[in-house]
Amino acid sequence: LKSVCSQLNILFRIDKKLPSKLNELKAYFKRFLTGQSRFKLVIILDSLQDLNNHDNALKLDWLPVYLRRDCKLILTVSSESHALLNKLKVKYNYAHDDQLFIKLDNYLSKENGEFMIKKMLQANNHRLEESQFKYLFQLLDNRTNMSLTRQQSSMSSFSSSSNAYGVVNRRQIKSAHYTQLHKPQTNGGYHSYFLLKLLCNELIRLKSYTKLDSDPYFVALLNNGNFELNSFLANFIDCLELKFGSMLIKHLLCYITIAQNGFSELELQDILSLDDELLSFMKSKEIYFSESKSSEIRLPWFYLLRPLNYLNDYLIRRPFQGVYTIHWRHKIFTQIVWKKYLSGNKRFRIYLHNNVAEYLLGKWSKSSKPLEYETIRVPAMKTATTSRDPSASLLFDKPIVTRHRVQANRLVPIQPVRYEEFHTNIRARYNLRKLYLMPFHLIEANLVDQLFEHVYFSIEWIHAKIVAFDLAHLIYDFELMRTNHEVNLVRECLKMSEASIGEDANLLFNELSGRLLPYYKHNENIRRLVDQCDKMTFKLNPILPVNQLLNAPCMN
């Protein structure tokens, strides 16, 4: 919401600071849509179901019910998000006006599908040979009796209308709901836009001499014409494993999937370089291994660059917290990867989150991480006799399996909460990536001790999070673990101190000490946090609270 309001300020040339409180920001956004203005305004917000429910964004109380006459608002939401759709129906009075909902068809006839494929190939300066066209369209013709999935493409659209609905000089938002359509039973066959787009992206890579019916990659991809969206994407991932290696693709796709808002390319290389399972597999594939113990082991950039370039059409790169992060362009890829690798393998999920957490903690930035792997060496062939008879049998010695254990530096960067200040007149810089990502991955990796030590009961972390982000982001981190009594106490203290901390973040130390002293004696984590607050307070003000000064949180 803050991003949208910032863009509106730039658009209307408003030199005004955005409100810091959420309720004020919601009112500020609504004034753009309902107040007087000389400019026409059209706002398009796509995929509302992908919103993080941080600050209860999915309650939709930030959306106005009425718009000014020259303002249009277009929203889209997946038809599978039933709870969100029900909220929209209630908010915009769906029961009293069924014409508010517009159907968005996602399917093409066979003729239009063939036309779309030719146009997309032409737009990329590519064309297929006659034999390739014939084989491909024959598969498309056989698609008539097969069902299509509508996961990614089923959308709901919302637009404005000119009817006032009994409200003078105000205009009610119209909404459009995409209902599940049954595929027409015709002989022409129907195909999904999204599925044909994915197919065209792969056809562009075809060579003129490639035979679709015999090439291993396209045989596995087309799967005898089974153009069902989930099956096509599952086949696509299998083809990636065939092309780049199963272990590399599995770990790379899983790290992209478990990231909250994606990782940058350098972060992916660092995390994969800490992945012992992946590096052990890659090292074990070397038939001949040098006996010299290398002091540095890191995933070569080439192994990461090739699959990322191949997936470029399916990934989105966007600026986030000072870096360009990589994430899936379409949510259905997240669903397919999760189903294939993660859904039934809790141990593997914990392993992935643990690697990310260790990277963010900087555990191996200044020390070497051990790596164990095995190599297999096949000895030279020998003849059964010393004669020069070419029919003499050959003998193979038993393969030699060698186990290796090396202590190698992975060359990953240090991860401080606050970067070193080389000049006193420059504002302090914080590690935004660490502050944003680490609580989630520590919880998912079940690293509770590290979570308490470095996040919830670390005054350095709490103060840095407030200064770098705001108090709302910090409280959201505490909401991730509501089952712990001590965590709830600190969270309630932060809520009670919101007004003071909003004025000056350095008041945080006295606020926590003055409210948590009643729990100092019987709670070890609270005692450690209060001691840290006293040390920080002494640097700013030599007067320390020795008794409770402020209201303490009362938790059952």
C-alpha positions, 0 to 999 in steps of 0.5 A: 500500500505504501508503494502504491501511495508513493507512485500516486504522489509521484504521478500527481507531483505531491511533495508530501511524506507518507503517513507512518501509521497503517490506519492513516495510510489507508485513509490517505489511499482512499482519499486518492480514489474518492476525493476531488482531483483534476486528473483521471486515474486508473489503478490495476492491482493484479493477483490480490490472493498473493498479498501477504496477510501482514497487517490483515491485508486480506481483510480488504478494509483498505479498499473503498466501496465508492469511487469518484467519477473519473477514477477506475479501479481494476482488481484481479483474484484467482477463482480458487481463493474462495475466502477472498472472493466471499469477502469481495462479494459481501463488500460489493453487495454481489447478491443484489446485482449479478451483473457486477460480475464478468466472465473472463474466458481463458481458452482458445479454439484449435484454429486460434491456438494454431494462429497464436503459435505461429504469431508468437514464433514469428514475433521471435523470428523463428519458424518450424519446419513442415514436419515439425508443424505437422507433428505438433498440430496433430498432437493439438488435434488429439487434445479435444477429449482431454481436460484442461486445468485452470489454476493459473489462468482462472482470474476474477476481474473488478472494474468500475461502472457508471451506475450510482446505486442510490448514492448521490455523486458517488460511484460504486465499484463494479466487480467481475467474478470469473466462474468455473466454465465447462469446456464446450463440447465441440470437435475443434478442441480448446487450449489454454492461453498460458499453456500455449505460451509455455509451449511456444517458449520451448518451440523457440529453442527448436533447431530446424533439424530437430525431430519432435518424435525422436528428440528425448527432450521434446518427447518427455515434454510433449508426453504424447500430447498430454497438454494438461497444464500440471502434467506439462509443467511436471514434464518440463521440470523433468526435462530440466533435470535431464538437461542440467542434472537432477540434483542441481535442478531440484535444489535450485528450484526448491530454494527459489520456491521457499524464498519469501520474496526471492533471492538474488543471484549472488545469494543463490550461489552462496546458499548453494555453495553451503549445500553439502548434499548438492556439492557432495553429489557433484564431487562424487561424479568426478571419476578422477579426483585430485588428491590435493586438498583444496582449501576453497570449495564453491559452486561454479557460477556456470552451473547456476547461470545456465539453468537461470538463463533457460528459465528466464521466461518463467522468472521475474526479477524485481528490486527489493531491499537494495537487490534484484531478487528472483522469483517465479513469475507464475504462482503455479510453478510454486505449486508444482515444485512444492508438490514434486519435491517438498510436500511430502518431505519435511526433512528436506524442507528443514534441511533447505531452511537450515542452509538459508538460516546458516547463511544469514547467520554468517556461521561459515563466513569466517570458518571452513565448513567440512564436506564429505563425499565419495569418488569412484575410480575405475582401474585400467583394463587388463587382458586375461592372457599375455598373448596378442590374440585379439579374442582374449578376454578382458578383466576389470578390477573392482572399482575403487571407492575413496571417501574424502573429508575436507575442511574448505572455505565456502567464500560466503560473506559475513552477515552483520546486522549493521554495517560498519560506519567509516564516516560519522556523518553518513547515516548507518546502513543495516543489513535489510536482507538479514533483518527481513528473511532470518526470522522466517527461516529460523522458525522453519528450520526449527532453530529455536535457540538461535531464534531466541539468541539472535532475534527475539531476545537480542536488543541489537536486532530489535533496535535495528529492525525498528530503525531500518523498517518500522515497529509494525514489521518487528511485531509481525516477526513476533507474531510468527511465534505466538506459542512462547510466553516470553516472546508474547511478553516482549511483543506486548511491551512493544505494542504498549510502547508504540507511541514513545518508540515512534518518537525516538527509537532510542527510548526502546531500551528504557521502555523494555527495561521499565516494563519487563523488570517484574519478569526479570527474576523467573525468566531467563530470556527476559533477564538476558534482554533486560541486561542488554537494554541496561548496557545500551541505556548506559551509553545514552543515559547513565540513569538506569531503572532499578524498579518497574517504572511503566505498566507491565504486560499481563499475560495469562 
